[in-house]
Amino acid sequence: LVGWSTKARGGFIELVVIGGIAFLVTIRWLTSRDVSQVRTLLIGALLGFGWWVNNQILYFLVPIAFVMLADLLRGSRSERGALINTAIAGSCGFLLGGAPYWLYNLENNFASFGMFETADPQGILEHLKGLISTALPILLGARRFWESQEVFPSATLTISVVYIALLAIYLVHRPREVFGLLALRIDRRKPLEMLLIFFLSTCAIFCVSSFGYLIQAPRYLLPLYISIFILSGYALSRLKEWIGKAVYLLVCLILGINLASVHYRASMHPSQPEVFEGQRVSLDHHELLDWLRKNQYLVVQTNYWIGYRLAFESQEEIRFVIFGEPRQVRIPQYQEISSATFADVLTVPYVLVPKQAKIVGQALRALGYSFQVIRLSGYDVFYQIAPRYKELRLVSEPELSASSSINPQEASRAVDGDKHTRWGSAHPQQAGMEFVVELSPPHNLRGIRYELGEWSHDFPRGLKVEIQSPDGSNHQVVSPESYKAIRYLLEDRSSLTLPFDRLDAERLVFTQTGNDAVFDWSVAEIELLD
C-alpha cells in the first residue's frame, strides 16, 4: 500500500482514498437520526467520481448500496418515500460525480464499456485459486509483488493462522450482526459488517473479472486493506479483553511480517514487474528511448509491462505490439502495424530481456531471418529483421502421398489441397509418432509450410522435421530445440513456414517429440515451396 501510494498509475491509490471517504460519509448517513439526502447526494457524487477515476469503485458501491438498502427496508427509518428519495439522490450524485466519464462515452458510443469482460467458469476457478494461494499472501505480507518465494520460511502459513484467528474472534463476537445480513439487517451504530461485505464482494468481483489473473501484483485488490485494517483492529481490541497486554505481541508479529516483506533482503528482490524467468523491467529507459527515436523505430514488439512503460515515458511516441505473457490488449490501436513499414509482423523490432532474446534469436534463425542485435537499457533489441529467403512460391508439380505411424487411413487428408480437412492422430500426442509425405517424382525445394487450419490447439508439442533426398542423405531442417523456440516466437499461429537452402526432396518426415495427455496431433495441410 505504501509502495503504490508513490506511483501515479491506474488510479489505484486514488481509488482507496475516494472509496474510504465514501465509507466514512456512509457511516455518518447510517448513524444519523434522520435520512440525510444531502449525504446521499455526496455519497453518490463520490462514487461517481470514483467511477471516472477507476471503475473498481464498484468494490465500494456494492456494500454501500447494500447497507443503505437494508437500513431503508428493515431499519427503524424504513418507509417507501425515503427509499425512493434516496435512490433518486444517490443516482443524481453518481451521474454528476462521474459527468466527464458519461459525457465522453455519450460522444464516443460508450467506448469505455468495451473493457467490461468477465472470465469463463474455468477462468473464475483459476482466479479464485490464485487469489487464495498468491494474491492474499502478498497483500498480507507473506510474499512480495512478483515473487514466488516467501519472505521467510512458512510465512504464508504463519500469516494465514494469524488472520484466520482474527476472523474467528470477529465472528465469535458478532454472530448476530453477521447472520443478520441474510435478513437485510445492519447494525447502524457499528456497521462493521459493511466491511465484511466489502471484503467478500471485492474478492468475488476480482475473480469474475477479466483481470483476475493478475495475482502476482494484486494492485487491483489494494482497497481490501481498508477492511483488513479495521476488522483486524476490532478483533485485536476484543482479544485484548481476554489476554491483556499480551495482545501487543501479536500486533508486533503482524507489523514485523509486513515490515519484513518491504525491507528484509529487499535489495535482492527488485520491485519491477517480472518479464521472463526472473528477469524484470529496467528502472531506466532513457538509453533505449533515445535510440528508438534516433533510428525512427516508433513501433516495437515487447512484453506488456515494458511496452506500457515505453508508451508512457515517451508520451505515446513509441507504441508496441504485445509479445509474450500477459497478452491482455488494453489499447487495440497499439496492435496495428503499418504494412508499408514492415514486411510482416516478425520484422517489427523486438525489445526483450536477455533470456527471451536467446530464444527469439534461435527462432528467427530457424525461420530464415537475418537481424541485428544491440543491448540498450538492459534489454536486447532485435532490429533490421529481414527474411533471407524471398519470393517463395507454392509448388504443385510432384504428386504427394502421405502415411503415418498412427491412424494412417486418414493421412491423405493432409495433402489433399484442402485446409478444412486434416489428418489427426486420433490419440493423445506421444513422442515417436511420425507423419511422412513422399514426393513423386522427387523435387527441388526451398521450403515447406505446415498448416494447422482450424485445429490450432492440436499443434505438435514437440517436433523434428527431416528431408530425405534421393541419394539417401538426410537433412534436419528443424530440431526439437529450434521448434520449441519457434513456438515461443509464433505463439498461437496456425501456419508454420520453414525455409531452407535448396534441397532435393524425396520424403518429408515429421516426428513428434512431445507429449500431451489430452490433445491429438493434427496436420491440416503440408505445402511445398520453391
Secondary structure in CASP SS format (residue, H / E / C, confidence):
PFRMAT SS
TARGET T0000
AUTHOR 0000-0000-0000
METHOD secondary structure of the structure
MODEL  1
L C 1.00
V C 1.00
G C 1.00
W H 1.00
S H 1.00
T H 1.00
K C 1.00
A C 1.00
R C 1.00
G C 1.00
G C 1.00
F H 1.00
I H 1.00
E H 1.00
L H 1.00
V H 1.00
V H 1.00
I H 1.00
G H 1.00
G H 1.00
I H 1.00
A H 1.00
F H 1.00
L H 1.00
V H 1.00
T H 1.00
I H 1.00
R H 1.00
W H 1.00
L H 1.00
T H 1.00
S C 1.00
R C 1.00
D C 1.00
V C 1.00
S C 1.00
Q H 1.00
V H 1.00
R H 1.00
T H 1.00
L H 1.00
L H 1.00
I H 1.00
G H 1.00
A H 1.00
L H 1.00
L H 1.00
G H 1.00
F H 1.00
G H 1.00
W H 1.00
W H 1.00
V H 1.00
N C 1.00
N H 1.00
Q H 1.00
I H 1.00
L H 1.00
Y H 1.00
F H 1.00
L H 1.00
V H 1.00
P H 1.00
I H 1.00
A H 1.00
F H 1.00
V H 1.00
M H 1.00
L H 1.00
A H 1.00
D H 1.00
L H 1.00
L H 1.00
R H 1.00
G C 1.00
S C 1.00
R C 1.00
S C 1.00
E C 1.00
R H 1.00
G H 1.00
A H 1.00
L H 1.00
I H 1.00
N H 1.00
T H 1.00
A H 1.00
I H 1.00
A H 1.00
G H 1.00
S H 1.00
C H 1.00
G H 1.00
F H 1.00
L H 1.00
L H 1.00
G H 1.00
G C 1.00
A H 1.00
P H 1.00
Y H 1.00
W H 1.00
L H 1.00
Y H 1.00
N H 1.00
L H 1.00
E H 1.00
N C 1.00
N C 1.00
F C 1.00
A H 1.00
S H 1.00
F H 1.00
G H 1.00
M H 1.00
F C 1.00
E C 1.00
T E 1.00
A C 1.00
D C 1.00
P H 1.00
Q H 1.00
G H 1.00
I H 1.00
L H 1.00
E H 1.00
H H 1.00
L H 1.00
K H 1.00
G H 1.00
L H 1.00
I H 1.00
S H 1.00
T H 1.00
A H 1.00
L H 1.00
P H 1.00
I H 1.00
L H 1.00
L C 1.00
G C 1.00
A C 1.00
R E 1.00
R C 1.00
F C 1.00
W C 1.00
E C 1.00
S C 1.00
Q C 1.00
E E 1.00
V C 1.00
F C 1.00
P C 1.00
S C 1.00
A H 1.00
T H 1.00
L H 1.00
T H 1.00
I H 1.00
S H 1.00
V H 1.00
V H 1.00
Y H 1.00
I H 1.00
A H 1.00
L H 1.00
L H 1.00
A H 1.00
I H 1.00
Y H 1.00
L H 1.00
V H 1.00
H H 1.00
R C 1.00
P H 1.00
R H 1.00
E H 1.00
V H 1.00
F H 1.00
G H 1.00
L H 1.00
L H 1.00
A H 1.00
L C 1.00
R C 1.00
I C 1.00
D C 1.00
R C 1.00
R C 1.00
K C 1.00
P C 1.00
L C 1.00
E H 1.00
M H 1.00
L H 1.00
L H 1.00
I H 1.00
F H 1.00
F H 1.00
L H 1.00
S H 1.00
T H 1.00
C H 1.00
A H 1.00
I H 1.00
F H 1.00
C H 1.00
V H 1.00
S E 1.00
S C 1.00
F C 1.00
G C 1.00
Y C 1.00
L C 1.00
I C 1.00
Q C 1.00
A C 1.00
P C 1.00
R H 1.00
Y H 1.00
L H 1.00
L C 1.00
P C 1.00
L H 1.00
Y H 1.00
I H 1.00
S H 1.00
I H 1.00
F H 1.00
I H 1.00
L H 1.00
S H 1.00
G H 1.00
Y H 1.00
A H 1.00
L H 1.00
S H 1.00
R H 1.00
L H 1.00
K H 1.00
E H 1.00
W H 1.00
I H 1.00
G H 1.00
K H 1.00
A H 1.00
V H 1.00
Y H 1.00
L H 1.00
L H 1.00
V H 1.00
C H 1.00
L H 1.00
I H 1.00
L H 1.00
G H 1.00
I H 1.00
N H 1.00
L H 1.00
A H 1.00
S H 1.00
V H 1.00
H H 1.00
Y C 1.00
R C 1.00
A H 1.00
S H 1.00
M H 1.00
H C 1.00
P C 1.00
S C 1.00
Q C 1.00
P C 1.00
E E 1.00
V E 1.00
F E 1.00
E C 1.00
G C 1.00
Q E 1.00
R E 1.00
V C 1.00
S C 1.00
L C 1.00
D C 1.00
H C 1.00
H H 1.00
E H 1.00
L H 1.00
L H 1.00
D H 1.00
W H 1.00
L H 1.00
R H 1.00
K H 1.00
N C 1.00
Q C 1.00
Y C 1.00
L C 1.00
V E 1.00
V E 1.00
Q E 1.00
T E 1.00
N C 1.00
Y H 1.00
W H 1.00
I H 1.00
G H 1.00
Y H 1.00
R H 1.00
L H 1.00
A H 1.00
F H 1.00
E H 1.00
S C 1.00
Q C 1.00
E C 1.00
E C 1.00
I C 1.00
R E 1.00
F E 1.00
V E 1.00
I E 1.00
F C 1.00
G C 1.00
E C 1.00
P C 1.00
R C 1.00
Q C 1.00
V C 1.00
R C 1.00
I C 1.00
P H 1.00
Q H 1.00
Y H 1.00
Q H 1.00
E C 1.00
I C 1.00
S C 1.00
S C 1.00
A C 1.00
T C 1.00
F C 1.00
A C 1.00
D C 1.00
V H 1.00
L H 1.00
T H 1.00
V C 1.00
P C 1.00
Y E 1.00
V E 1.00
L E 1.00
V C 1.00
P H 1.00
K H 1.00
Q H 1.00
A H 1.00
K H 1.00
I H 1.00
V H 1.00
G H 1.00
Q H 1.00
A H 1.00
L H 1.00
R H 1.00
A H 1.00
L C 1.00
G C 1.00
Y E 1.00
S E 1.00
F E 1.00
Q E 1.00
V E 1.00
I E 1.00
R E 1.00
L E 1.00
S C 1.00
G C 1.00
Y E 1.00
D E 1.00
V E 1.00
F E 1.00
Y E 1.00
Q E 1.00
I E 1.00
A E 1.00
P E 1.00
R C 1.00
Y C 1.00
K C 1.00
E C 1.00
L C 1.00
R C 1.00
L E 1.00
V E 1.00
S C 1.00
E C 1.00
P C 1.00
E E 1.00
L E 1.00
S E 1.00
A E 1.00
S E 1.00
S E 1.00
S C 1.00
I C 1.00
N C 1.00
P H 1.00
Q H 1.00
E H 1.00
A H 1.00
S H 1.00
R H 1.00
A H 1.00
V H 1.00
D C 1.00
G C 1.00
D C 1.00
K C 1.00
H C 1.00
T C 1.00
R C 1.00
W E 1.00
G E 1.00
S C 1.00
A C 1.00
H C 1.00
P C 1.00
Q C 1.00
Q C 1.00
A C 1.00
G C 1.00
M C 1.00
E E 1.00
F E 1.00
V E 1.00
V E 1.00
E E 1.00
L E 1.00
S E 1.00
P E 1.00
P E 1.00
H E 1.00
N E 1.00
L E 1.00
R E 1.00
G E 1.00
I E 1.00
R E 1.00
Y E 1.00
E E 1.00
L C 1.00
G C 1.00
E C 1.00
W C 1.00
S H 1.00
H H 1.00
D H 1.00
F C 1.00
P C 1.00
R C 1.00
G C 1.00
L E 1.00
K E 1.00
V E 1.00
E E 1.00
I E 1.00
Q E 1.00
S C 1.00
P C 1.00
D C 1.00
G C 1.00
S C 1.00
N E 1.00
H E 1.00
Q E 1.00
V E 1.00
V E 1.00
S C 1.00
P H 1.00
E H 1.00
S H 1.00
Y H 1.00
K H 1.00
A H 1.00
I H 1.00
R H 1.00
Y H 1.00
L H 1.00
L H 1.00
E C 1.00
D C 1.00
R C 1.00
S C 1.00
S E 1.00
L E 1.00
T E 1.00
L E 1.00
P E 1.00
F E 1.00
D E 1.00
R E 1.00
L E 1.00
D E 1.00
A E 1.00
E E 1.00
R E 1.00
L E 1.00
V E 1.00
F E 1.00
T E 1.00
Q E 1.00
T C 1.00
G C 1.00
N C 1.00
D C 1.00
A C 1.00
V C 1.00
F C 1.00
D C 1.00
W C 1.00
S E 1.00
V E 1.00
A C 1.00
E E 1.00
I E 1.00
E E 1.00
L E 1.00
L E 1.00
D C 1.00
END
